[in-house]
């Protein structure tokens, strides 16, 4: 017979943890939207901090 043992419980626990984290992130985002903080959170991202140059006339 085969001596390999498959641990399904460990895989199941990691999937459940990922689902809980995703649900928690959705709830946090919903609360931020409800409080009107979504604009502040988005503006803190590094990609939105672009410098705009004014053209010289």
C-alpha positions in Angstrom: 0.0 0.0 0.0 0.9 3.6 -0.2 2.5 5.3 2.9 1.4 8.8 1.9 -1.0 10.5 4.3 -3.2 13.3 3.1 -4.2 15.9 5.7 -7.5 17.4 4.5 -8.1 19.3 7.7 -5.0 21.6 7.2 -6.2 22.6 3.7 -9.7 23.2 4.9 -8.5 25.4 7.8 -6.4 27.6 5.5 -9.4 28.0 3.1 -11.7 29.0 6.0 -9.1 31.5 7.2 -8.9 33.1 3.7 -12.7 33.3 3.5 -12.9 35.0 7.0 -10.2 37.5 6.0 -12.0 38.3 2.8 -15.3 38.8 4.6 -13.6 41.0 7.2 -12.0 43.2 4.5 -15.4 43.6 2.8 -16.9 44.7 6.2 -14.1 47.1 6.8 -14.6 48.7 3.4 -18.3 48.9 3.9 -17.8 50.7 7.2 -15.3 53.1 5.6 -17.8 53.9 2.9 -20.6 54.5 5.5 -18.4 56.9 7.4 -17.2 58.7 4.3 -13.6 57.7 4.7 -13.3 55.9 1.4 -11.9 58.9 -0.3 -9.2 59.3 2.4 -8.2 55.7 2.2 -7.9 55.8 -1.6 -5.9 59.0 -1.5 -3.3 57.4 0.8 -2.4 54.8 -1.7 1.1 55.4 -3.3 -0.2 55.1 -6.9 -2.6 58.1 -6.4 0.3 60.4 -5.2 1.3 61.5 -8.6 2.8 64.9 -9.1 1.1 67.1 -11.6 3.2 69.8 -13.3 1.7 72.9 -14.6 2.7 73.8 -18.1 4.7 77.0 -18.4 3.4 79.7 -20.7 
